[in-house]
Amino acid sequence: MPNVLVVYNPFSGNGKMESVHLPKIKALLEKKGLTYQCFETTLYADFAQQLIATIEANKDAQLVVAGGDGTLYQVLNAIHPQYQKPIGFLQIGTGNDFSQAVGYPKRLEKQLELALFAEPKKVDLWYCNQMLFLNGVGIGFDGEVANRVNELRQKGQISKPTYWLTILKTLFNFRHFPANVSWQDENGEEVEFSTPLFMATLGNGVAFGGGFKLTPCSSLNDGLVDVCLIRKVSIPQRIWRLLFIPFGKHTNMSVVKYHQTQKVTISFSQNVPAHIDGEPFKASEFKIHRHPFQVNLRY
C-alpha cells in the first residue's frame, strides 16, 4: 500500500504536469523513501466515484492534490464531507491564487514538505449554488475572463501574454449587468438592494486571476465570505482602477462596495459569466453560504 496518493491534473502547469512537474514529484517522494500511487483527474468519466474508491483502497495514504485552484475544487467536490483526513496540496496551476491566502512557498520541494508533514489547519468551505469552493467566486468581468481563458486553454493557446491580452480585451468590451443583491448585515438582518454590476467577487481567499487581491481582508477560517462589488464604471476608469487591485487598495473607492457576511445572493435577469475557483460557468442566480464542515489542509 502506498504512503502517498497523488491526485493530479495533467493540464496544470500550462500543460507541463506530466512532462515536467510529475516526474519531479515522483523523484522527491522516492528521495524521501516514500511509495506513491498517482491518480489522473481526467482519466475517468465517473471521476468522483473512481477517486473515492481509490482513496478507500489506500486508506492510510496521505492525499496530495497537485494542480491549480480548479484541481482542488474538483477534488473537494468529489470527496467532501465524507473525507475528513488532512489533505496536502501542490500549487502547480496557472494562477495559484489560493496559495497567496496561505503564504505558500514557490519551490516544489518546500511545498511537498508542507503537503506531507505540516500540521493540518481547518479552513472554511463555501457553497455557491450547491458547488463547494475554497478560494472564491467571480461574477461578471472576471467570470468572462475565466470563460475566455478556458476556451484558449482547450485550444492549447494559453500563455501569460495571451492571458493578459484576454484581460485587456475583456476590459474594453465587457458591459455591466443590472443585479439584485441580498446579504446579511452585522446584526444578521437581511439587506436587499439593486445595482448595475461590472463584477462581483466572493472571497474566502484574498487573490484571483493570478494575483489580483480583490478581497484583501478575507480570512480562511472566520466564518465570513468577503463580498467585493464593483459597480458600473467607464472604460477609462476601468483601466486606472485596475492598477490598484493587485495591491488590495481599491476597497474604499466610490464604485466599490465591500462587505463581510455569512450568506449572500446575487441575481440577474439573464445568465452571467462566472467562475468558481477558476472553473468557468454561467448562471442567473448565485447563492452563497457556508458549508457546515471545514476541510483539514496541510500548509
N, C-alpha and C positions, 0 to 999 in steps of 0.2 A: 504494500500500500504506500503511495507517495506521501512525502512530507508536505508538499505544496501543490495546490491546484491552481494553475494559471489560466484565467479566462481572458482571452484577448480578441480584439477586433482587428482583422487583417488589413483593414483600410486606414487604421490610425497611423499617426506619424507621417502624414502625406503619402500614404500607401507603402511606407517602408517598414511596416511592422515585421513581416515575415523575412524580409531580406536583410534587415539591419538590427532592429531592436530585439526581436525574439531570440535570435542567436546569442545576443549579449546577456539577456536574462537567463537563458539556459546555462551559459558559461559561468555566470556569477553564482547561480544555485549550486552547480557542480563544484565550484571552488569552495563553497561552504559545506560540502559533503551532504547536500540535501537532494533527495529524489523528488521528481515532479511529474505531473501529468498536465498536458495542455488541452484546452477546450476552446475551439473557434466559434465565435458568436454567430457567424453567417453560415455555418455548415448544415444546420437543420431548419426545416420549415417550422417544426414544433420546438423552437429554441428553449422556451421556458421549461417544458416538460423534460426535455433531454438534460438541461442543466441541473434541475432538481434531482433527477435520477443519478447523475454523475456525482453530485455532492453527497447524496445518500450512500453511494457506493464507496466514497472516500471521506467518511465522517471525521476522521482525525486529521485530515489535511488542512493546512492554513489556506484559506481562499484569498487569492490575489487577483485583482482586476487590472488588466493592462490595456490602456486606451485613453480616450478623452472623456470629457464630461458625459457625452452621449452613451459611451460604453457603460459607465457607472449607472446611468439612468436605466439602461436596458437590463442590466443585471439586477438592480434593486427591484424593478417592477416584476421581474421573474420570480424572485425568491423571498421577498419581504411580504408579510411579517413572519413567515414560517422560520426563516433563518435568523437566529439571534446571536450567533457567534461573531467574534471580531472579523472584520473584513479589511484586508490591506489593499492598497491601490497604487498603481504606477501611472503617472500622468504623461501619456505619450500621444496626446491629441493635437489638434490644430490650434485651439485657443487655450486649453488647460486653465480655464477660469477658476474652477473650484480650488485649485492649488493655491491661488492668491489668498483665499479665505483662511487657509490653514498654514500659510507660510512655508510651503513645501520646497525642498531644495531642487535644483535643476539637474544635478548629477544623478544618473540612474543608480549608481552604486549606493548612494545615500538614501534614495527613495526606497530601494529594495530593503535596506536595513530597517527602515521605519515600518514598511509594509509587513515585515516578518516579526519584528520584535518590539515595536513601540507599545507603550501602554495604551490600550483602547480607550477612546473617548466617545461619549454619547453625542450624537448630532441629530437635530430636528429633521423630520421628514415632512413634506407638504404634499397635499393633493391639488392638482388642477384638473377639474373635470374627471376625477377618479383616476388620474395618472399620477404616479409618485414623482416628485422631483427633489433634488438635493441642493442644487445651486440656485436655479431660478427660472422664471418665465418671462419672455419678452413678447410684447404685443405691438403691432403696428410697424414702425420703421425697422427696428432690429429683427422683427419677425420676417419682414420682407427680405432683408439681407440674408437671413438664415436660409430662406427658401431658395433664393438665387444662388447662394454658395453651394447648397446641396445639389442643385442642377449641374453646376460646374464640376463638383466632385464626382458625380455619376459619369460625367464625360471624361474624367481624368484630366481636367484642365485647371485644378485648384493649385494655387501657389500664393505666397504673400503678396506679390504685385497684383494678381487678379483679385485677391480678397479685398485689398484696399481700393482697387478700381471699382469693384462692386459696391462698396460703401459710398464712394463719391457719386457714382451714377444714381444710386437709390436716393441719396441726399437731395439731388436736384429734381427727381421726378416723382417722389413719393408724395401722395396727398393725405391729408388728415381724414379721420373718420369721427362723426358725432358719436359720443359714448355716454352711457348711463353708468354711474359708479355708485356702489353701496359698500360701506365699510363700518366697522365698529370704532367709536371714538375711545378716548382714555377711560370713560366711565362704562364702557360696554354697551352704549346706546348706538342704534343704527343711524347712520347719516347717509343721505342719498343726495346726489347732485348730477347734473349733466354738463358735459364739457366737450369741445372739439379736441380730439387727441391726435397728436403726432406719434407718440409712442408711450407705452406703459411698461414698466419693469417691476416685477415682483421678486424680491431677492431674499434668499436665505444666506447666500454668499455675497461678496462685495462686487465682483467684476464679471463682465460679459463681453462677448465679441473680441476676445483676445487682449483684455486689459482695460476696458472702459469701466471705471468704478462708478456705476450708475446707482448702486445702493451702498454708499461708503460707510453707513452707520450700522449695518446689519451685523448680527451675531448668529452663530450656528446653533446655539442652544438656549436662546432666551424665550422661546415660545411665541415669537412675533415674526411676521413677514414684513419686510420693508417695501413700501409702495412708492415708486417714483413716477409721477405723471408729468409728461411734457406736453403742454397744450399746443394748439395751432401756432406755428411760427413760420415767418417768411424765410425764403431761401437764403438771403444774406445773413439773417440771424442764425440760421441753422449752422452755417459754416463757422462763425466765430464762437458760438456757444459750444460747439462740438470740441473746441480746443480745451475747454475747462473740464470736460467729463473724465478723461483719463486720470485726473488728479482728484476727482471727487469734489470739485469746487463749484458745482452747479446747483446745489440743493436750495440755496436762498434766492435764486433767480426768479423774476416775476412770472415767467412762463412755467415754472416748476412747482408742483405740489408734492410734498414729501410727507409720508405718514407711516407709522408703525401700528400694526393691528393683528388681531388673531384670525380674522377672516375678511375676505373682500370678494365682491362680484363686479365684473365689468362686462357690460353687454352692448351689442351693436345691432343695427338693423340688417346687417349682411355679414357673411363670413369675412374675417380679417386675418391676414397672415400673422403667424406667431411661431415661437419656438419654446420647447421645454427642455432645459439642459442642453441646448444647442440642436435638438432634433426638431425639424420643421413640421408644422401642421397648421390647419386653419379651423376657425370656429367663430360663431356669432356670440357666444357667451362663455365667460371664463370664471369658474367658481373655485376660489382658493380657500383652503382651510387646512389646519394641521392634522397630521396623522397621529393617532393616539400613542403609537410606539416610536421610539427613537432607534437609530441604527448605530451599531458599535463599529467605529472606524479606527484603524491604527494609523497614526501620523504624528 
